[in-house]
């Protein structure tokens, strides 16, 4: 499985941005897709995840501001980010796993999101 992320960029605080992650290859094996982020000097953290059935989970820091969605026909997962804050600045990575609750098996390249104050 190959993952390619798009949509990062520079946005002002309070603004919105949408990230996309397209999966290719053995996509039938994917059970869960997620977005992680890593800010400078910090550990990578899970931002949001969605299963093939549509169940979602969010980090507390983004609840109510970010929405993860999935288009199974296009093998693409999206992260709609609203009310962005400077602390959301990070490199965002998409990932895919073959079973929820396990470590993710596949990772895409990161896309940088910078939120200016």
Secondary structure in CASP SS format (residue, H / E / C, confidence):
PFRMAT SS
TARGET T0000
AUTHOR 0000-0000-0000
METHOD secondary structure of the structure
MODEL  1
X C 1.00
X E 1.00
X E 1.00
X E 1.00
X E 1.00
X E 1.00
X C 1.00
X C 1.00
X E 1.00
X E 1.00
X E 1.00
X E 1.00
X C 1.00
X C 1.00
X C 1.00
X C 1.00
X E 1.00
X E 1.00
X E 1.00
X E 1.00
X E 1.00
X E 1.00
X E 1.00
X E 1.00
X C 1.00
X C 1.00
X H 1.00
X H 1.00
X H 1.00
X C 1.00
X C 1.00
X E 1.00
X E 1.00
X E 1.00
X E 1.00
X E 1.00
X E 1.00
X E 1.00
X C 1.00
X C 1.00
X C 1.00
X C 1.00
X C 1.00
X C 1.00
X E 1.00
X E 1.00
X E 1.00
X E 1.00
X E 1.00
X E 1.00
X E 1.00
X C 1.00
X C 1.00
X C 1.00
X C 1.00
X E 1.00
X E 1.00
X E 1.00
X C 1.00
X C 1.00
X C 1.00
X C 1.00
X C 1.00
X C 1.00
X C 1.00
X E 1.00
X E 1.00
X E 1.00
X E 1.00
X E 1.00
X E 1.00
X C 1.00
X C 1.00
X C 1.00
X C 1.00
X E 1.00
X E 1.00
X E 1.00
X E 1.00
X E 1.00
X E 1.00
X C 1.00
X C 1.00
X C 1.00
X C 1.00
X H 1.00
X H 1.00
X H 1.00
X C 1.00
X E 1.00
X E 1.00
X E 1.00
X E 1.00
X E 1.00
X E 1.00
X E 1.00
X E 1.00
X C 1.00
X C 1.00
X C 1.00
X C 1.00
X C 1.00
X C 1.00
X C 1.00
X C 1.00
X E 1.00
X E 1.00
X C 1.00
X C 1.00
X C 1.00
X E 1.00
X E 1.00
X E 1.00
X E 1.00
X E 1.00
X E 1.00
X C 1.00
END
